[in-house]
Amino acid sequence: MRRLKLHVNKEVQIAGRMQEDDAFEHCVPLISETRNHNGELVMLWHIEEFVPRTGNYHPRLYRRLLAELGGCQVSEEDRHS
């Protein structure tokens, strides 16, 4: 049996364009599709997205996406803050 590799390159630029919940809901289907095909998901985060500043939701979004992937626990505060 021959195995074929499927490569999907879908770039999602979230910064400044979506609210946190919209960004999360946009990423969940990508995670699901990757899981369905037993694939590898690569997320690129620029370090400046984690600089503490007012209104910066990227650290929370990152933790929520890790939880969706099964990689960590997300507190209720992070889910709703």
N, C-alpha and C positions, 0 to 999 in steps of 0.2 A: 504494500500500500504506500502510495506517495503522499506526503504531507505538503500542503501549500500554505504559505504564509500570506496573510492579508494585512496590509499596512493601510491604516486610515490616518490621515493627517488633518485634524480639524482644529484650527487655531481659534481660540475663543479669547477675545480681549474684553475684559470685564471692567477694568478700572475706569471710573468716571462715567460709565454708560448705564449701569444698572444699580438698583438698590440691592442690598444684601440678599433678601429673600428671592428676588428675581434671578440674581446670579446663581444662587444655590439651586433653584429649580431648573435653571438652564444646564447646570453641570450634572444633575442626577441622571438624566437619560444617557449621557455620555458614559457615566460609570456603569450603568445597567447594561448598555450595549457592549461595553468592553468585557464585563463579567460574562455575558451571554456567549461571547465568542472565545472565552478563556484567554483573553488578551492581556496586554500590559498597558496601563494608563500612565502617561507621563504628564505631570503638571509642572509648569515653569512659573516660579514666583520670583519677582525682582526684590532684592533686599529692601529697597526703599518702601515697598508695600507694608513692611512690618515696623516702620518707624512710628512711635506713638505720636498721634496727632488727633485732634478733634474730628470726629466723623469717620475715622479710618476703620472700616469693618473687615478688612482683609484678614487680620489675625483670627477673628471669630469665624469667618467664612472658611479659612484653612482648617480650623479645628472641626467644624461641622462636616466638611468634606472628608476628613480623615475618619470621622465617626461613621459616615455613610459607607466608607470603604471597609469599616470594621477594624480600624487601626487604633482607636482611642475612645475614651468616654467624653461626652460633652455635657457640661453642667447645664442645669435648667437656666441659669443666669445667662450663659453664652447663647443658648437657643433663642432667648427672648429679649436680649438686651441690644 
